[in-house]
Amino acid sequence: MIYVVSTEDKVILDFQITNRMPSFIELVPLMNRIQNRLPEGDILKIVSDEDDAIIGSVERIFPNVAHSFCVFHQLQNVTTKYLDEFKDINEIPSGELELYGLAKNLILAGTVIESAICYQNILEIASSVELSKASKKVISYIKKVYSKNEKLLKKGFTPETNNVMEQLFALISDIITQARSFKKNEGLSNFCYNLFVFFNKNCFNTGEWKGFSPLDRAKIKFG
């Protein structure tokens, strides 16, 4: 098992290789090295997955730093289960589309009460509509997520989607998927086109074009 650490600026600080199911003690040296490089006062929040070893080592070395658990992959898993069957989110039947929204709300719930309300609403919809295979998979998955996240919420953790490493891994996965088209003669041009579209669909966060992507900007300015 390899644990990799990065900052919000995507700077990889360190990594630790451990046994597959390590105790938190094995990650204490890693946390100590991070503490020496970044004083605790400079660390506003630590985001990790639900790994018990990480949670235990952070509690030991950074007891006063806010700790959030990453839900990036949980949201991605729910969406993927629907896209495997419907190919497009807009093709999901209306009743199940509501279920999809509730599943995401449950994952992002910041309190146990909010999570429980979403879970009950999901069960009610599940009992009132004919479910697709995708929805059945999502409900089975959400039951596990609900139980897991509830334990973390009770400890005072909060959900977080801004996990740099998860986003980097997702990007790498997308690139690998597109690179499979290299087997075709026109594969390279397809790859470059898809990569261009992927990056230029992201919206500007500041400036006069805030909320528009580079592609939107080009269409508006040049037609």
VODRENTI-819849 format. One record per atom (N, C-alpha, C): x, y, z; residue in one letter. Coordinates in steps of 0.1 Angstrom, whole numbers, plus 5000, padded with zeros to 4 digits. Atoms other than C-alpha are relative to their C-alpha. Layout:
BEGIN
XYZA
...
This chain:
BEGIN
500949885000M
500050005000M
500950125000M
499249885001I
501450344990I
499250125004I
500849884996Y
500250655008Y
500850124994Y
499449885006V
500950974988V
499350135006V
500549884994V
500551325003V
500350124991V
499849885008S
500051654985S
499350125006S
500749884996T
498952014991T
499050034990T
501049965009E
496152194975E
500650054986E
499349965012D
498752324950D
500549894992D
499650125007K
499251974938K
501549975001K
498550034998V
502851954952V
500149885009V
499850124992I
503651604963I
501150025010I
499149974989L
505351634997L
500849875003L
499350124995D
506151275006D
499149884997D
500850125001F
505050915004F
500549895010F
499750114991Q
505050605026Q
499549874995Q
500450135004I
505050245016I
499849915013I
500350084988T
503350015042T
499449874996T
500850125002N
501649685046N
498650034994N
501349975006R
498249645029R
499050065010R
500949964990M
496349695061M
500850055013M
499149964990P
498649905083P
499350055012P
500549934989S
498150035118S
500450144999S
499749865001F
498250405124F
501450035003F
498649984996I
501650365139I
501050014988I
499150005012E
503150295105E
500050134992E
500149875008L
502050635092L
500450125009L
499549894992V
503250835122V
501350074995V
498849945006P
506750885107P
499750104988P
500349925011L
505151025076L
499350135005L
500649884994M
502951265096M
501050095007M
498949924993N
506051375116N
500850084990N
499249935010R
507951455084R
499250124995R
500949895005I
504951665072I
500050115010I
500149904990Q
504751845105Q
501350085000Q
498749935000N
508451935103N
500150104988N
499949925012R
508052075067R
498950115001R
501149905000L
504652255073L
499650015015L
500549974986P
504152405108P
498549985001P
501450034998E
500852305123E
499150124998E
500749885002G
499752665122G
499750034985G
500249985014D
500052665084D
499049904994D
500950115005I
497852355080I
498650035004I
501449974996L
494152455079L
499149885000L
500850125001K
492652125069K
500849884994K
499550125006I
493651765062I
498949924994I
501050085007V
491651575036V
500549864997V
499550145004S
491951195033S
498849914997S
501150095002D
489850895025D
499749945014D
500450064987E
488250675053E
501049915006E
499050094995D
491450485059D
500250025015D
499949994986D
491650405096D
501550045004D
498649964997A
495450435096A
500350144999A
499949865002I
495350785082I
499350075012I
500849944990I
492650885107I
500750005013I
499350024987G
494550745137G
501350095000G
498749935000S
497950905127S
499850155000S
500349865000V
496351245120V
499550045014V
500449974986E
494651235154E
501250015010E
498950004991R
497951165170R
500950124998R
499049905003I
500151415152I
499450144998I
500749885003F
497651685142F
498650015007F
501250004993P
495051685170P
499150124999P
500749885000N
494052045165N
499650054985N
500349975013V
493752045127V
498749934995V
501250055005A
490352005110A
500349884990A
499750115008H
490151665093H
498749964993H
501150035008S
487751595064S
500249874993S
499950135008F
487051265046F
499650034986F
500349975014C
487051265008C
498849924995C
501150075006V
483851184990V
500050014985V
499849985015F
485151254955F
499749874993F
500250135007H
485250884946H
498649945003H
501450054997Q
481850814963Q
499050064989Q
500949935010L
480151074940L
500349944986L
499650055013Q
482150934910Q
499449864998Q
500550145001N
481050574918N
498550004997N
501449995003V
477350674919V
499750044986V
500249965014T
477550854886T
500349904990T
499550115009T
479450574870T
499049894999T
501050115001K
476850314879K
498850044991K
501149965009Y
474150514861Y
500550014986Y
499549985014L
476350604831L
500249864993L
499750135005D
477150234827D
498749944993D
501250055006E
473450174819E
499350104991E
500749905007F
472050504806F
500850084990F
499149935009K
475150654789K
500050155002K
500149854998D
473851004797D
499150025012D
500849974988I
472451144830I
498650044997I
501349955005N
469551304811N
499149894996N
500850115005E
468350964800E
499449925012E
500650074989I
467650844836I
498650045002I
501449974998P
463950824843P
499850105012P
500149894990S
462551114864S
500049955014S
500050044986G
461850914895G
501349955005G
498750054996E
465250754895E
501050124999E
499149885001L
466851094886L
500050075014L
500149954986E
465551214920E
500849925010E
499250094992L
467050914936L
501550034999L
498649965003Y
470351004919Y
500450125008Y
499749874993G
470151354934G
500149985015G
500050024985L
469351224969L
501349925004L
498750084997A
472350974967A
501250105001A
498949914999K
474651264960K
499950095012K
500249924988N
473051474988N
500449935012N
499650084989L
473551195012L
501549995002L
498550015000I
477251165003I
500650135005I
499549864996L
477651545008L
499550055013L
500649964988A
475651555040A
501050035011A
499149964990G
477451745067G
499749975014G
500550044986T
475451615097T
499449864999T
500650134999V
474151275108V
498550014997V
501449985002I
470551415107I
499750024985I
500249975014E
470851545072E
500249874992E
499750135006S
472351205061S
498849915001S
501150094997A
469551015078A
498750034992A
501249955007I
466851225061I
500149964985I
499850045014C
468351165026C
499949854999C
500150155000Y
468650785034Y
498649965000Y
501450034999Q
464950765044Q
499350034987Q
500649965013N
463950955012N
500349904989N
499650105010I
465950714991I
499349875001I
500850124997L
464250415007L
498650014995L
501449985004E
460850565001E
499850004985E
500050005015I
461550624964I
500249864995I
499650135005A
463050284960A
498849905001A
501250094998S
459750124973S
498850054992S
501149955007S
457550334951S
500150004984S
499750005014V
459150314916V
500649874996V
499350125005E
460350034894E
501450044997E
498649965000L
464050044897L
500849934988L
499150065010S
466649994869S
501149935007S
498950074994K
469649774874K
501050105006K
499149904995A
471650094879A
499650055014A
500549954987S
469450224907S
500149895011S
499850114990K
469549884924K
501549995005K
498650004996K
473349894924K
500350125008K
499749884993V
473350254936V
499449995014V
500650024987I
471050174965I
500849915009I
499250094993S
473149884975S
501350065005S
498849934997Y
476250104974Y
499750115011Y
500349894990I
474550394993I
499849945014I
500250064986K
473650165022K
501349985007K
498650014994K
477350095027K
500650145003K
499549864999V
478250465022V
499350065013V
500749944989Y
475550575047Y
500649955013Y
499550054988S
476850345074S
501450055003S
498649964998K
480450435068K
500250155003K
499949854998N
479950815066N
499450045013N
500749974987E
477650815096E
501049995012E
499150024989K
480450685118K
501050125000K
499049895001L
482850965105L
499350135004L
500749884997L
480251235109L
499850015015L
500250004986K
479651135145K
501350035007K
498749964995K
483451185151K
500350144998K
499749865002G
483151535139G
500650034986G
499449985013F
484551485104F
499050064991F
500949945010T
483051665074T
500449954986T
499750055013P
482751555038P
500750114991P
499249915008E
485151715012E
500249944986E
499850045014T
485351694974T
501350044995T
498849945005N
488551894970N
501249915004N
498950084997N
490951604972N
500949994987N
499249985011V
493851684949V
500449864993V
499550135005M
495151324946M
498949934992M
501250075007E
491651184937E
499850064986E
500249935012Q
491351454910Q
501149964990Q
498950035009L
494751374896L
499849864994L
500250135004F
494051004895F
498849994990F
501150005009A
490651074878A
500550054986A
499549945013L
492451284851L
500949904993L
499150105006I
495051014845I
499149894994I
500950115005S
492250754842S
499350054986S
500749955012D
490450974816D
501050004988D
499050005011I
493751014796I
500349864995I
499850145004I
494350644796I
498949954992I
501150045008T
490850584784T
500050054986T
500049945013Q
491250824755Q
501249944992Q
498850045007A
494750684747A
499849864994A
500250135006R
493250344739R
499650014986R
500449985014S
492050494706S
501350014992S
498849995007F
495750504696F
500149874991F
500050125009K
495150154681K
499550034986K
500649965013K
493350324653K
501050104993K
499149915007N
495150514625N
499750155004N
500449864997E
493250834634E
500050025015E
500150004986G
493750764671G
500750125007G
499349884994L
496251044678L
499250134999L
500849885002S
494051314663S
498850005009S
501250014991N
491051184683N
500450035014N
499649974986F
493051184715F
500350145002F
499749864998C
494351534710C
498750095000C
501349935001Y
490851654701Y
499249995014Y
500750024987N
489251494732N
500750065012N
499249934990L
492051624754L
499850155000L
500249865001F
491551974741F
498650045005F
501449974995V
487751964747V
499949985015V
500150024985F
488251814782F
500550125008F
499549894992F
490452094794F
499350134997F
500749875003N
488552374776N
498650015003N
501449994995K
485152284790K
500050065015K
500049944986N
486352404825N
499750155000N
500449865000C
484852744834C
501050085007C
499149904993F
486853054844F
499450025013F
500549974986N
486653124881N
500050155003N
499949854998T
487553494879T
499950074987T
500049925012G
487453784855G
498750024993G
501349975007E
484853904830E
499449884994E
500650135006W
484353554816W
499849905011W
500350094989K
483753404850K
498749924997K
501250085003G
481253114846G
500049944986G
499950045014F
482153064809F
501349924998F
498850085003S
484552804795S
500750064988S
499349955012P
487252884769P
499249974987P
500750035012L
485052714743L
498850094999L
501249915000D
481952924753D
500550144996D
499549875003R
484153234751R
500350014985R
499749995014A
485353144716A
498850004991A
501250005008K
481853074703K
499350145000K
500749874998I
480553404717I
500850114992I
499249895007K
483553614703K
500149974985K
499650035014F
484153434670F
498949924992F
501050075007G
480953244663G
500249864996G
